[in-house]
Amino acid sequence: MSLIRSTIISSALSILLLGGNSSAASEPKVDEATAKLAAAATPMKAIALENLYGGKTWKWKTGGGFFSTEDKEFSAWSHKGSAWSYGEGRWFATDSGKLCLRALWSSKEGGSGAVTCFLHREKDGVIYQKPNLGGSWYVFRHNPVQKGDEALKLIKGDQVTGELSRLKKRQR
């Protein structure tokens, strides 16, 4: 596979993944005040991120991703119109507040590896999140939790494997 095609597929799969997440909730309010609050917050520790995501499915408007606690395996799928993809790999968290998904993404066009990371900061129970590359800080979870918080889309258990298996069969 050519470098250009690989880059295009990787970018397209990242857009499906991130687009599914960001459009899952009503458009987060991005403002200067939120950015300042996030800057004043402390990066979350790896153990806190592992507790927040581990054993849960992050539901997106067009799919979802499951963060297994067993060997930190990550599996996900996204389907929008005739475009679909699925990813399998691993996830990890750092003490600098970074949560990363390293996966091989497959679609009808082929496959490519991608690493997608999100930064997390916390202060007084409020969690701020933003994509590692680009994007703006937004409140991931208020304290107390509010309707519409993205954190409410972290559902206990694996809600990915069934659709992932269906997409894998479709690819064959």
C-alpha positions in Angstrom: 0.0 0.0 0.0 1.4 3.3 -1.0 2.4 5.9 1.7 -0.2 8.3 0.4 -3.0 5.8 0.4 -2.0 4.6 3.9 -2.0 8.2 5.2 -5.4 8.9 3.6 -6.9 5.7 5.2 -5.3 6.5 8.6 -6.7 10.1 8.4 -10.2 8.9 7.4 -10.3 6.3 10.1 -9.2 8.9 12.7 -11.9 11.2 11.5 -14.5 8.5 11.8 -13.3 7.7 15.3 -13.1 11.3 16.5 -16.1 12.4 14.5 -18.2 9.7 16.2 -17.1 10.9 19.6 -17.4 14.7 19.1 -20.8 14.5 17.5 -22.1 12.0 20.1 -23.0 14.9 22.4 -24.4 18.2 21.5 -21.5 20.4 20.4 -19.5 21.0 23.5 -19.3 24.7 24.4 -15.8 25.9 23.8 -14.8 29.1 25.3 -11.9 30.9 26.8 -13.1 30.4 30.3 -13.1 26.6 29.9 -9.6 26.7 28.5 -8.4 28.8 31.5 -10.1 26.4 34.0 -8.5 23.4 32.3 -5.1 25.1 32.4 -5.5 25.5 36.1 -6.5 21.9 36.6 -4.1 19.0 37.3 -3.3 16.3 34.7 -5.1 13.1 35.7 -3.0 10.2 36.9 -2.9 6.9 34.9 -4.7 5.0 37.6 -7.6 7.5 37.6 -7.9 7.2 33.8 -7.8 3.4 34.0 -10.6 3.5 36.6 -12.6 6.0 34.4 -12.3 4.0 31.2 -11.4 0.4 32.1 -14.1 -2.2 31.5 -16.3 0.3 29.7 -17.6 1.1 26.3 -17.4 4.7 25.1 -20.5 5.1 23.0 -20.3 7.4 20.0 -23.0 8.7 17.7 -21.7 6.4 15.0 -20.2 3.5 17.0 -18.1 2.9 20.1 -14.9 1.8 21.6 -14.4 -0.8 24.4 -11.5 -0.5 26.9 -10.8 -4.0 28.2 -9.1 -4.3 31.5 -7.6 -7.6 30.3 -4.2 -6.7 28.8 -5.7 -3.2 28.1 -7.0 -4.4 24.7 -9.0 -1.8 22.7 -11.7 -2.6 20.1 -14.0 -0.2 18.3 -16.3 0.2 15.4 -17.7 3.1 13.5 -20.4 3.1 10.8 -21.7 6.2 9.0 -23.7 5.8 5.8 -21.8 3.3 3.6 -18.5 4.0 5.4 -17.5 1.7 8.1 -14.4 0.8 10.0 -13.3 -1.2 13.0 -10.2 -1.1 15.1 -8.3 -3.5 17.3 -5.3 -2.8 19.5 -4.4 -1.6 22.9 -5.0 1.5 25.1 -2.8 3.1 27.7 -2.8 6.0 30.1 0.0 8.1 31.4 0.5 10.1 34.6 0.5 13.3 32.5 -3.3 12.8 31.8 -3.0 11.2 28.4 -5.3 8.4 27.3 -4.1 6.8 24.0 -5.7 4.3 21.6 -3.2 2.4 19.4 -5.1 0.3 16.9 -5.1 -1.2 13.5 -8.1 0.1 11.7 -9.7 -1.9 8.9 -12.3 -0.8 6.3 -13.5 -1.9 2.9 -10.6 0.2 1.5 -7.9 -1.6 3.5 -6.2 -1.0 6.8 -3.8 1.2 8.6 -2.5 1.8 12.1 -3.4 4.9 14.0 -2.7 6.3 17.5 -5.3 8.7 18.9 -4.8 10.4 22.2 -6.9 12.6 24.5 -5.6 14.8 27.3 -7.5 14.9 30.7 -7.2 17.4 33.5 -9.2 17.4 36.8 -10.0 20.0 39.4 -12.6 19.6 42.2 -14.2 16.6 40.5 -14.6 18.3 37.1 -12.8 16.5 34.3 -11.6 18.5 31.2 -10.8 16.7 28.0 -9.4 17.6 24.6 -7.8 15.7 21.7 -4.1 15.6 22.0 -3.7 17.1 18.5 -5.9 20.1 17.9 -9.3 20.6 19.4 -10.2 22.6 22.4 -10.8 21.8 26.0 -14.3 21.0 27.1 -15.9 19.7 30.2 -16.0 15.9 29.9 -17.7 15.5 33.4 -19.1 18.2 35.6 -19.3 17.9 39.4 -22.0 17.0 40.0 -22.5 15.1 36.7 -24.9 16.9 34.3 -27.1 15.7 31.5 -25.1 15.8 28.3 -21.8 15.1 29.9 -19.6 13.0 27.6 -18.6 10.9 30.6 -22.2 9.5 30.7 -21.4 7.8 27.5 -19.0 5.5 29.3 -21.2 2.4 29.7 -20.1 -0.5 31.9 -19.2 -3.6 29.9 -18.4 -4.6 26.3 -21.0 -3.2 23.8 -18.6 -3.4 20.9 -17.8 -7.1 20.2 -21.1 -8.0 18.5 -21.0 -5.2 15.8 -17.2 -5.7 15.5 -17.7 -9.4 14.6 -20.4 -8.4 12.1 -18.2 -5.9 10.4 -15.3 -8.4 10.2 -17.5 -10.9 8.4 -18.7 -8.2 6.1 -15.1 -7.5 5.1 -14.4 -11.1 4.1 
